[in-house]
């Protein structure tokens, strides 16, 4: 009887050990993120070339921020440059993102959404002083702005106001007028109200009143007369 019990105990122990081993062997390990960065956005695919360019830029930046292999960027196609730009912004690598942005601007031209994304990242990382020169360069490219980029323009205006960039906000409004906003291009009421409110907050009352008058002419009865 004792012998039989010992045999059963030994068999049970062996089976339990085997089962435990198998469970350990096939257990799933989940690793959390190593930092506060979010996951890649859906639809954003980094090619091998884009990944290599990002890695090369980051390595060089750690060694000498003034000597970056920007020649690598000229070899990338537009989609790779755009993906690299967005990925660097996601990682809050603003200094490197600016380099990629400059290449995109010189090779293909950057849309207003890209400007807005860069402004938001700069403000988020305490680099707001870089925003005014960025908008200054935009102004030098012919002095106008593509008003038909409605969503991009709205995002840029909101980003500038949120970053407290008075000079850049005034410049954007000037570029909008030179591009035919209100004459050649239909005035967007919501954009006008956001811009007017931002300019008024910055103390640019005359410009804000100018926008309100134009909106009042086009959308009678909608706007409330600003306080004097």
trRosetta pair geometry for C-beta under 8 A, 3 or more apart (Angstrom, degrees):
i j d omega theta_ij theta_ji phi_ij phi_ji
1 4 5.8 -54 -150 33 28 110
1 5 6.4 28 152 -18 63 106
2 5 5.6 -54 -149 36 33 112
2 6 6.3 33 153 -20 66 105
3 6 5.8 -54 -150 35 31 111
3 7 6.5 32 152 -21 64 105
4 7 5.7 -54 -151 33 33 112
4 8 6.4 30 153 -16 66 105
5 8 5.8 -55 -149 38 31 109
5 9 6.2 33 152 -20 66 107
6 9 5.6 -54 -147 37 31 113
6 10 6.2 33 154 -21 66 105
7 10 5.7 -54 -148 36 30 111
7 11 6.3 29 153 -18 64 106
8 11 5.6 -55 -147 37 32 111
8 12 6.2 33 154 -20 66 107
9 12 5.7 -54 -146 37 30 112
9 13 6.2 30 155 -20 65 106
10 13 5.8 -54 -147 36 29 111
10 14 6.3 30 154 -20 64 107
11 14 5.7 -55 -149 35 30 111
11 15 6.3 28 154 -18 65 107
12 15 5.8 -56 -147 37 29 109
12 16 6.2 29 155 -19 65 108
13 16 5.7 -55 -146 37 29 111
13 17 6.3 29 155 -20 64 107
14 17 5.8 -55 -149 35 29 110
14 18 6.3 28 154 -18 64 107
15 18 5.7 -55 -148 36 31 110
15 19 6.2 30 154 -19 66 107
16 19 5.7 -55 -146 37 30 110
16 20 6.2 30 155 -19 65 107
17 20 5.7 -55 -148 37 29 111
17 21 6.2 32 152 -22 64 105
18 21 5.6 -53 -150 34 31 113
18 22 6.3 29 153 -18 65 105
19 22 5.7 -55 -149 37 31 109
19 23 6.2 32 153 -20 66 105
20 23 5.6 -54 -147 36 31 111
20 24 6.3 29 154 -17 65 105
21 24 5.8 -58 -151 38 29 109
21 25 6.1 33 151 -27 65 108
22 25 5.4 -52 -145 32 32 116
22 26 6.4 1 165 4 66 109
23 26 6.6 -75 -146 49 25 88
23 27 6.3 49 154 -57 65 95
24 27 5.7 -31 -144 -7 32 119
33 36 7.4 114 116 -94 132 16
33 37 6.8 -153 -176 61 135 70
33 39 7.9 -123 -84 -67 127 74
37 90 6.1 78 -161 152 112 86
37 91 5.9 -10 -108 -107 145 55
37 92 7.6 -136 -93 -2 100 96
38 41 7.9 45 113 -63 117 73
38 90 6.8 -101 57 -160 85 103
40 44 5.3 -140 178 74 97 112
40 46 7.8 -110 -126 -13 140 106
40 87 7.7 -13 -116 -109 94 93
40 90 7.5 39 -107 -177 53 172
41 44 4.7 72 65 -5 84 124
41 86 7.6 -70 26 155 125 131
41 90 7.8 -146 -17 -92 97 136
44 83 6.1 145 -167 -135 86 91
44 86 6.3 -121 -134 102 136 139
44 87 7.3 157 161 -68 132 88
45 83 6.7 -59 78 -123 46 146
46 50 4.7 -130 -162 89 80 124
46 51 5.1 96 143 -59 120 88
46 54 7.7 -34 -156 -2 136 141
46 83 5.3 172 -99 150 63 128
46 84 7.3 97 -130 -77 100 61
46 87 6.1 40 -85 -62 127 151
47 50 4.7 97 52 6 77 101
47 51 7.0 -140 94 -4 41 87
47 79 7.9 81 -17 107 124 100
47 80 5.3 -57 35 -106 124 106
47 83 7.1 113 5 65 80 153
48 51 5.8 -56 -149 37 31 111
48 52 6.2 30 155 -18 66 108
49 52 5.9 -56 -147 37 29 110
49 53 6.3 30 154 -20 64 107
49 75 7.3 -128 -169 114 126 103
49 76 5.9 162 134 -107 120 88
49 80 5.5 -19 90 -146 110 153
50 53 5.7 -54 -148 35 31 112
50 54 6.4 32 154 -19 65 105
50 76 6.5 87 -87 -133 72 134
50 80 4.3 -154 -68 -162 104 90
50 81 7.8 -145 -111 -60 102 24
50 83 5.1 -8 -150 88 164 115
50 84 4.6 -149 -158 -63 98 97
50 87 7.5 114 153 15 117 144
51 54 5.8 -56 -150 36 30 111
51 55 6.3 27 155 -16 65 108
52 55 5.8 -55 -146 39 31 110
52 56 6.2 32 156 -20 65 107
52 72 7.9 -130 116 -174 91 135
53 56 5.8 -55 -146 36 29 111
53 57 6.3 29 156 -18 64 107
53 72 4.9 171 -123 134 91 121
53 73 6.3 106 -162 -85 135 61
53 75 8.0 -171 -85 64 124 101
53 76 6.1 -32 -44 -56 161 133
53 80 7.5 98 17 154 143 114
53 84 5.8 -31 87 -115 122 150
54 57 5.9 -57 -149 37 28 110
54 58 6.3 24 156 -16 65 109
54 84 5.5 -161 -64 -142 99 97
54 87 6.2 -44 -100 98 151 131
54 88 6.5 -159 -128 -68 105 94
54 96 7.8 90 -142 150 68 142
55 58 5.9 -58 -146 38 30 109
55 59 6.3 29 157 -18 65 107
56 59 5.9 -55 -146 36 29 109
56 60 6.2 24 158 -14 64 110
56 69 5.5 -58 147 58 119 133
56 72 5.7 92 83 -19 148 173
57 60 5.9 -60 -146 41 28 108
57 61 6.1 30 156 -24 65 110
57 68 5.9 30 -138 -160 78 112
57 69 6.9 -126 -85 54 60 84
57 72 7.5 -138 -55 61 88 134
57 88 7.9 -31 93 -99 144 132
57 96 5.0 110 146 -145 130 124
57 99 7.0 180 -143 75 133 143
57 100 7.9 -36 -89 -53 169 101
58 61 5.6 -52 -142 34 29 114
58 62 6.6 32 157 -20 62 102
58 93 6.9 -65 -96 -128 97 152
58 96 6.8 -22 -76 -78 66 162
59 62 6.0 -57 -156 32 30 110
59 63 6.7 20 151 -12 64 109
60 63 5.7 -63 -152 41 35 108
60 64 6.7 -49 176 55 71 74
60 67 6.6 -118 -180 102 108 72
60 68 5.0 126 113 -123 133 58
60 69 5.5 -179 -52 -2 162 90
61 64 7.8 -100 -136 74 20 33
61 65 5.2 38 -154 -104 69 68
61 68 6.3 19 -72 -97 76 107
61 93 7.9 131 60 -160 172 114
61 95 6.9 134 -140 95 135 123
61 96 6.0 -72 -60 -70 151 111
63 67 7.7 -60 98 69 100 105
64 67 4.3 14 106 35 124 104
65 68 7.3 -7 -169 -51 38 102
65 95 6.8 -24 -155 149 116 152
68 96 7.5 176 -136 -115 150 81
68 99 6.1 -67 106 -120 156 163
69 72 5.0 49 128 -12 103 112
70 73 5.4 -33 -171 15 63 118
70 74 7.7 67 141 -21 71 91
70 99 5.6 -125 -106 -176 112 118
70 103 6.9 -171 -174 -65 101 120
71 74 5.9 -44 -163 22 48 113
71 75 7.7 49 145 -20 65 99
72 75 6.0 -57 -169 26 43 114
72 76 7.5 43 142 -26 68 102
73 76 5.8 -51 -161 20 46 114
73 81 6.5 76 -168 -112 92 102
73 84 7.8 -149 -121 87 93 156
73 99 7.1 -165 -41 139 156 95
73 100 6.1 -163 -126 -115 136 65
73 103 4.3 -106 136 -87 134 171
74 103 6.6 -133 -72 -148 61 121
74 107 7.3 168 -126 -77 70 136
76 80 4.0 -125 -170 93 108 123
76 81 4.9 139 108 -57 123 80
76 84 6.9 -18 -177 -4 170 140
76 103 8.0 67 54 132 109 143
77 80 5.2 89 55 12 70 105
77 81 7.1 -136 99 -7 33 92
78 81 5.6 -57 -147 37 32 112
78 82 6.2 31 157 -19 67 107
78 104 7.2 92 -140 -131 76 88
78 107 7.4 -161 -89 111 85 118
78 108 5.1 81 -110 -69 118 161
79 82 5.7 -53 -146 37 30 112
79 83 6.3 30 155 -18 64 107
80 83 5.7 -54 -145 38 31 110
80 84 6.2 32 155 -19 65 107
81 84 5.7 -56 -146 38 29 111
81 85 6.2 34 153 -23 64 107
81 100 6.0 170 -166 -173 81 97
81 103 6.1 -132 -141 101 132 114
81 104 5.1 162 140 -80 131 95
81 107 7.5 160 -38 59 173 139
81 108 7.7 160 68 12 147 133
82 85 5.6 -52 -148 33 30 115
82 86 6.5 24 157 -13 64 106
82 104 6.8 97 -75 -112 67 138
82 114 7.8 -97 -129 -97 89 124
83 86 6.0 -58 -148 39 30 107
83 87 6.2 29 155 -19 65 110
84 87 5.7 -57 -144 38 30 111
84 88 6.3 29 157 -19 65 106
84 100 5.3 -152 108 -134 107 149
85 88 6.1 -58 -150 35 26 108
85 89 6.6 24 152 -16 62 107
85 97 5.7 90 -154 -151 65 83
85 100 4.4 -164 -85 115 81 129
85 101 5.8 103 -131 -69 124 70
85 104 6.4 -16 -56 -29 147 144
85 114 7.1 3 137 -145 150 112
86 89 5.6 -53 -149 37 34 112
86 90 6.4 41 150 -25 65 103
86 117 7.2 -41 -109 167 78 156
87 90 5.4 -49 -150 31 34 117
87 91 6.5 23 153 -9 64 106
88 91 5.8 -60 -148 45 33 105
88 93 4.3 -85 -166 71 85 108
88 94 7.7 147 142 -80 99 21
88 96 5.0 -128 -153 96 139 104
88 97 4.0 180 107 -75 120 86
88 100 6.2 148 20 12 148 142
89 92 7.3 32 -175 -81 36 31
89 93 7.5 -93 -65 51 22 67
89 94 7.2 57 -112 -94 63 63
89 97 5.0 86 -63 -115 73 153
89 117 6.0 4 -153 155 171 107
89 118 7.1 -108 -98 -95 128 54
89 121 4.6 -103 -148 -81 97 153
92 121 6.8 -175 -121 -162 58 100
92 124 7.3 -109 -117 106 105 114
92 125 5.4 147 -163 -85 103 128
93 96 4.4 -13 146 39 111 116
93 97 5.9 132 95 -28 73 91
94 97 5.3 -55 -140 37 34 115
94 98 6.3 42 158 -27 66 99
94 118 7.8 113 -145 -156 91 75
94 121 5.4 171 -98 134 103 111
94 122 5.7 122 -151 -91 142 64
94 125 5.2 -161 -22 57 139 154
94 127 5.6 -176 111 27 159 158
94 130 7.7 143 151 57 127 159
95 98 6.0 -48 -156 25 28 113
95 99 7.3 30 146 -18 58 101
96 99 5.6 -48 -158 29 42 114
96 100 6.7 37 148 -14 68 102
97 100 5.7 -55 -151 39 37 109
97 101 6.0 42 149 -24 68 107
97 118 6.6 -179 131 -117 120 92
97 121 6.7 -11 76 106 163 158
98 101 5.4 -52 -144 36 32 116
98 102 6.4 38 154 -25 64 101
98 118 7.2 103 -91 -152 69 125
98 130 7.3 -82 -92 176 144 142
99 102 5.8 -50 -152 29 29 113
99 103 6.9 28 150 -16 61 103
100 103 5.7 -55 -156 34 36 112
100 104 6.5 36 149 -19 67 104
101 104 5.6 -54 -149 36 34 112
101 105 6.2 34 153 -21 67 107
101 110 6.3 22 -166 -87 84 152
101 114 6.7 160 -131 160 101 117
101 118 5.8 45 -96 -88 158 144
102 105 5.6 -53 -146 36 30 113
102 106 6.3 22 159 -13 65 109
103 106 6.1 -60 -144 41 28 104
103 107 5.9 9 164 -5 66 118
104 107 6.3 -69 -137 47 22 98
104 108 5.7 -47 -170 47 64 105
104 109 7.7 -62 147 69 73 16
104 110 5.2 78 114 -78 110 96
104 114 7.0 -118 110 -176 148 163
105 108 7.7 -69 -101 59 9 63
105 109 6.4 33 -148 -124 47 27
105 110 4.6 -39 -86 -12 80 108
105 137 7.9 35 167 136 161 128
110 114 4.3 -105 -174 76 105 140
110 115 6.3 121 125 -48 119 81
111 114 5.5 104 60 5 65 99
111 115 7.6 -122 110 -1 40 89
111 146 7.7 -61 -142 53 75 143
111 149 6.1 178 -170 -128 99 147
111 152 5.6 -92 150 -124 98 163
112 115 5.2 -48 -150 35 45 116
112 116 6.2 48 150 -23 70 101
112 145 7.3 67 -84 -171 125 103
112 146 6.7 -142 -29 59 116 101
112 149 4.6 139 20 121 126 144
112 152 3.2 118 80 141 102 116
112 153 5.3 -5 150 -66 166 53
112 155 7.1 138 131 60 96 99
112 156 5.0 -83 -180 -31 101 135
113 116 5.6 -53 -149 35 33 113
113 117 6.4 34 152 -20 66 103
113 149 7.5 -128 -28 -179 81 122
113 151 7.2 15 -80 107 105 93
113 152 4.1 -86 -47 -113 70 102
113 155 6.2 45 -117 60 62 148
113 156 8.0 -112 -86 -49 25 94
114 117 5.7 -49 -146 34 33 112
114 118 6.4 31 155 -17 64 106
115 118 5.9 -60 -151 38 30 109
115 119 6.2 31 153 -20 66 107
115 134 7.1 153 -146 151 91 117
115 135 7.8 91 -169 -91 126 71
115 138 6.6 38 -114 -82 145 143
115 152 7.5 83 42 175 97 104
115 156 5.3 19 98 -109 110 121
116 119 5.7 -54 -146 36 31 112
116 120 6.3 32 156 -19 64 106
116 152 6.3 -157 -9 -162 128 66
116 155 3.8 36 -149 122 167 105
116 156 4.2 -109 -76 -76 93 62
116 158 7.7 38 -144 58 119 87
116 159 4.8 160 -152 -10 76 145
117 120 5.9 -55 -150 35 29 112
117 121 6.4 26 154 -16 64 108
118 121 5.8 -57 -147 38 32 109
118 122 6.2 33 155 -20 67 107
118 134 6.7 -163 116 -158 129 156
119 122 5.8 -55 -145 36 29 111
119 123 6.3 26 158 -16 64 108
119 131 5.5 70 -130 -127 86 111
119 134 7.1 -167 -81 90 83 148
119 156 6.6 101 15 -141 148 68
119 159 4.1 104 98 138 125 131
119 160 6.2 -49 -175 -69 153 65
119 163 6.1 -117 170 -18 97 150
119 165 7.8 -96 -155 7 118 149
120 123 6.0 -58 -148 38 27 108
120 124 6.2 28 155 -21 64 111
120 159 4.9 -87 -60 -131 80 120
120 162 7.7 20 -109 80 77 135
120 163 7.8 -138 -99 -55 38 115
121 124 5.6 -56 -144 37 30 113
121 125 6.2 7 163 -2 65 114
122 125 6.3 -73 -145 48 25 96
122 127 4.3 -94 -160 84 78 99
122 128 6.2 127 134 -88 97 37
122 130 5.2 -126 -148 68 137 111
122 131 5.5 165 100 -66 145 89
122 134 7.6 -158 -24 -13 164 151
122 163 7.4 28 89 -125 94 147
123 127 7.6 -92 -58 59 21 64
123 128 5.3 52 -108 -88 66 92
123 131 7.0 30 -60 -60 86 138
123 159 7.1 -172 1 -177 140 85
123 162 6.7 97 146 109 169 94
123 163 3.8 -116 -94 -106 134 106
127 130 4.8 -3 155 12 99 120
127 131 7.8 130 118 -35 72 81
128 131 5.4 -31 -167 -1 55 120
128 163 5.3 170 -127 -178 110 108
128 164 7.2 10 -163 60 152 90
128 165 6.7 -159 -174 -70 102 101
129 132 7.2 -43 -168 22 43 103
130 133 6.2 -61 -162 44 48 108
130 134 6.2 54 145 -29 74 110
131 134 5.5 -60 -154 34 34 117
131 135 6.5 24 157 -12 70 105
131 160 7.1 155 169 -118 134 77
131 163 5.9 132 -63 129 170 153
131 165 5.0 -97 109 -91 137 151
131 168 5.8 -68 136 -40 101 159
132 135 6.0 -56 -146 40 32 104
132 136 6.1 40 152 -26 65 107
132 165 6.2 -170 -68 -155 81 116
132 167 5.3 27 -123 83 119 126
132 168 5.3 -133 -105 -55 62 103
133 136 5.2 -52 -144 35 34 120
133 137 6.5 38 156 -22 65 99
134 137 6.0 -53 -157 30 29 109
134 138 6.9 31 145 -18 61 103
134 168 7.9 16 69 -118 85 136
135 138 5.2 -47 -152 32 41 118
135 139 6.5 45 149 -22 67 101
135 160 7.3 59 -72 -106 146 129
135 165 7.5 139 -3 146 146 142
135 167 7.9 156 75 112 135 85
135 168 4.0 119 24 -137 163 103
135 171 5.4 124 143 82 121 141
135 172 6.7 -68 -155 -57 129 89
136 139 5.6 -52 -152 32 33 113
136 140 6.6 35 150 -22 64 104
136 168 8.0 -87 -39 -102 68 85
136 171 7.2 -87 -84 -139 54 167
137 140 5.6 -52 -150 31 36 114
137 141 7.0 42 152 -29 62 100
138 141 6.0 -54 -161 20 34 115
138 145 7.3 36 156 -96 114 97
138 175 7.4 -25 124 -88 103 167
139 143 6.0 27 -177 -115 69 47
139 171 5.5 -77 -68 -178 137 120
139 174 7.8 26 -125 85 122 114
139 175 6.0 -126 -110 -73 81 122
140 143 7.6 16 -118 -61 15 60
143 175 6.5 -165 166 -118 49 82
143 178 5.5 -68 138 126 99 160
144 175 5.7 133 -151 -169 25 85
144 178 5.2 -128 -97 105 76 103
144 179 4.0 116 -162 -82 101 94
145 153 6.9 107 147 -110 123 112
145 172 6.8 44 -54 -153 165 68
145 175 4.0 79 -18 135 111 118
145 176 5.7 -38 56 -76 126 56
145 178 7.9 95 11 64 79 93
145 179 5.1 -106 52 -26 61 151
146 149 4.5 63 104 -4 107 109
146 152 7.9 20 82 75 107 129
146 153 7.6 -144 87 -61 67 112
146 179 7.2 -143 -84 -161 18 152
147 150 7.6 33 162 -78 57 62
147 153 6.5 25 -136 -65 46 162
147 176 6.0 97 -92 -143 107 79
147 179 5.2 164 -26 113 107 127
147 180 6.7 -125 12 72 145 80
147 181 4.9 177 -109 -82 145 90
147 184 7.8 129 46 87 141 95
147 185 4.1 157 102 70 140 175
148 185 6.6 -134 -63 -123 67 127
149 152 4.0 -34 158 49 112 119
149 153 5.3 126 94 -30 84 92
150 153 5.9 -62 -145 36 21 109
150 154 6.4 18 160 -16 62 108
150 188 5.9 126 -142 -67 108 151
150 191 7.2 -122 -159 -47 80 142
151 154 5.8 -55 -148 37 31 111
151 155 6.3 31 154 -19 65 106
152 155 5.7 -54 -148 36 31 112
152 156 6.3 31 154 -20 65 106
153 156 5.7 -55 -147 36 31 111
153 157 6.3 30 155 -18 65 106
153 176 7.5 99 -160 -98 134 113
153 191 6.6 23 110 -136 108 143
154 157 5.8 -54 -146 36 30 110
154 158 6.3 28 156 -16 64 108
154 188 7.3 -81 -70 108 112 153
154 190 7.2 17 -122 106 133 104
154 191 5.1 -106 -94 -98 92 99
154 194 6.9 83 -148 47 85 155
155 158 5.9 -58 -148 40 29 110
155 159 6.2 30 154 -22 65 109
156 159 5.6 -55 -146 35 30 112
156 160 6.3 28 157 -18 65 106
156 172 6.7 178 123 -127 115 146
157 160 5.9 -56 -148 36 29 109
157 161 6.4 24 156 -14 64 108
157 169 7.0 81 -147 -132 71 87
157 172 6.2 -177 -94 124 80 154
157 191 6.6 106 33 -156 157 88
157 194 6.0 107 118 112 126 120
157 195 5.5 -60 -165 -83 142 89
157 198 7.0 -173 170 16 93 159
158 161 5.9 -58 -146 40 30 108
158 162 6.0 30 156 -19 65 111
158 194 6.3 -44 -78 177 83 142
159 162 5.7 -58 -145 40 28 112
159 163 6.2 19 157 -13 64 111
160 163 5.8 -61 -145 42 28 105
160 165 4.7 -85 -164 60 80 112
160 168 4.9 -136 -144 104 125 114
160 169 4.8 161 129 -75 126 82
160 172 6.5 -178 14 -11 168 146
160 198 7.7 78 95 176 90 153
161 164 7.6 34 178 -75 34 31
161 165 7.7 -91 -70 44 21 72
161 169 6.0 77 -74 -97 71 137
161 194 7.2 -143 1 165 159 92
161 197 8.0 51 -150 94 154 86
161 198 3.7 -86 -111 -124 129 133
161 201 7.5 83 -158 55 105 135
165 168 4.0 1 139 33 122 117
165 169 6.0 142 96 -24 75 87
166 169 5.8 -61 -148 35 28 111
166 170 6.4 25 158 -16 65 107
166 202 4.1 147 -118 -152 104 134
166 203 7.7 1 -135 39 140 92
166 204 7.3 156 -162 -29 101 117
167 170 6.0 -59 -153 36 28 109
167 171 6.4 29 151 -20 64 108
168 171 5.4 -52 -147 36 35 116
168 172 6.4 39 154 -23 66 101
169 172 5.7 -49 -149 31 32 112
169 173 6.7 31 152 -17 62 103
169 195 7.5 168 -174 -145 102 79
169 198 5.7 -130 -157 132 150 126
169 199 6.4 -166 134 -81 123 74
169 202 6.5 170 65 -23 141 158
170 173 5.8 -55 -153 35 33 111
170 174 6.5 35 150 -19 65 106
170 199 7.1 106 -85 -119 73 102
170 202 7.7 -131 -49 106 99 153
170 204 6.2 178 -91 -93 107 159
170 207 6.8 -140 -124 -59 87 174
171 174 5.6 -56 -151 36 33 113
171 175 6.4 32 153 -18 67 105
172 175 5.7 -55 -149 37 32 110
172 176 6.3 38 151 -24 65 104
172 195 8.0 -133 101 -126 113 118
173 176 5.5 -50 -149 32 33 116
173 177 6.6 32 154 -18 64 102
173 195 6.2 133 -90 -175 107 129
173 199 6.9 29 -46 -76 156 135
173 207 6.2 81 121 -176 162 130
173 211 7.7 -81 -142 -67 128 123
174 177 5.9 -55 -152 34 32 109
174 178 6.4 27 153 -14 65 108
175 178 5.7 -56 -145 40 33 109
175 179 6.2 29 156 -17 66 111
176 179 5.8 -64 -149 40 28 108
176 181 3.9 -5 163 -2 90 150
177 180 8.0 95 180 -31 29 11
177 181 5.7 -72 -83 49 36 99
177 182 7.1 -9 -118 25 70 121
179 184 7.4 -111 141 60 57 125
179 185 7.1 5 121 1 93 132
180 183 5.0 -101 -161 69 74 91
180 184 2.8 -14 173 33 143 114
180 185 5.2 109 107 -1 94 87
181 184 7.8 -30 -47 54 22 79
181 185 5.3 -34 -105 66 48 114
181 187 6.6 85 172 -97 80 73
182 185 7.3 18 3 70 31 72
182 187 5.0 37 -95 -67 65 109
182 214 5.4 -46 -129 -164 131 143
187 191 7.8 -146 -179 67 64 105
187 192 5.7 30 176 -53 107 134
187 214 6.2 178 -100 140 163 114
187 215 6.7 -146 141 -91 142 69
187 218 5.7 162 57 19 129 169
188 191 3.9 55 88 18 114 115
188 192 6.3 171 85 -17 58 86
189 192 5.7 -61 -150 36 28 113
189 193 6.4 25 157 -18 66 106
189 215 6.2 106 -131 -142 73 109
189 218 7.5 -148 -84 100 92 118
189 219 5.4 60 -109 -42 126 156
189 222 7.1 -27 -155 117 138 157
190 193 5.8 -55 -148 35 31 109
190 194 6.4 31 154 -18 65 105
191 194 5.8 -56 -148 37 31 110
191 195 6.1 27 156 -16 66 110
192 195 5.8 -58 -144 40 28 109
192 196 6.0 30 157 -21 65 109
192 211 5.3 178 -166 179 91 108
192 214 7.0 -130 -144 87 141 107
192 215 4.8 161 127 -75 147 123
193 196 5.7 -51 -141 37 29 112
193 197 6.3 29 159 -18 63 107
193 215 6.9 106 -64 -127 74 167
193 223 7.5 -163 -98 -105 102 105
194 197 6.0 -59 -150 37 26 109
194 198 6.3 24 154 -17 63 110
195 198 5.8 -58 -148 38 30 111
195 199 6.2 26 158 -16 66 108
195 211 6.0 -155 96 -133 106 164
196 199 6.0 -57 -145 39 27 107
196 200 6.2 27 157 -19 64 109
196 208 4.6 101 -161 -151 72 78
196 211 4.2 -150 -82 89 100 132
196 212 5.4 105 -142 -56 148 83
196 215 7.3 -76 -37 -2 148 142
197 200 5.8 -57 -147 37 28 111
197 201 6.4 32 153 -22 63 106
197 208 7.5 107 -61 -136 16 120
198 201 5.6 -55 -151 33 31 113
198 202 6.5 23 153 -13 65 107
199 202 5.7 -59 -150 40 34 109
199 204 4.1 -72 -178 75 91 115
199 205 7.9 169 131 -73 92 19
199 207 4.8 -103 177 93 148 112
199 208 4.3 -175 91 -67 109 89
199 211 7.2 124 35 6 143 137
200 203 7.8 67 -178 -59 31 12
200 204 6.9 -91 -75 67 28 65
200 205 6.1 60 -125 -104 72 58
200 208 3.9 74 -62 -105 86 168
200 226 7.0 -148 -110 -141 146 140
204 207 4.3 -12 151 35 111 118
204 208 6.0 127 101 -24 76 92
205 208 5.6 -59 -147 39 32 112
205 209 6.1 33 156 -20 68 106
205 226 8.0 172 -156 134 89 147
206 209 5.8 -53 -147 36 29 110
206 210 6.4 36 151 -25 62 104
207 210 5.4 -49 -150 30 34 118
207 211 6.7 32 152 -16 64 101
208 211 5.9 -55 -154 35 33 109
208 212 6.3 32 150 -18 66 108
208 226 6.9 103 127 -90 112 167
209 212 5.5 -55 -145 39 34 113
209 213 6.2 39 155 -24 67 103
209 226 6.3 -117 -97 43 78 142
210 213 5.9 -52 -150 31 27 112
210 214 6.7 25 152 -15 60 106
211 214 5.8 -57 -153 37 33 110
211 215 6.2 28 153 -14 68 108
212 215 5.7 -57 -144 42 32 109
212 216 5.9 36 154 -24 66 108
212 223 5.9 173 -157 162 87 153
212 225 7.8 108 158 -134 135 43
212 226 5.7 -115 -67 -22 175 116
213 216 5.5 -52 -143 36 29 114
213 217 6.5 33 154 -23 62 103
214 217 5.7 -52 -152 31 31 113
214 218 6.6 13 156 -4 64 110
215 218 6.0 -65 -145 47 32 101
215 219 5.5 -27 175 35 74 108
215 222 7.4 -93 154 76 100 114
215 223 5.4 92 111 -42 114 146
216 219 7.0 -70 -113 65 20 68
216 220 6.5 57 177 -103 59 54
216 222 7.9 -159 -111 53 52 80
216 223 5.1 -93 -82 52 80 128
216 225 7.9 45 -98 -90 143 70
217 220 7.3 -5 -156 -66 15 84
219 222 4.2 -33 142 24 109 136
219 223 6.6 95 90 -19 105 95
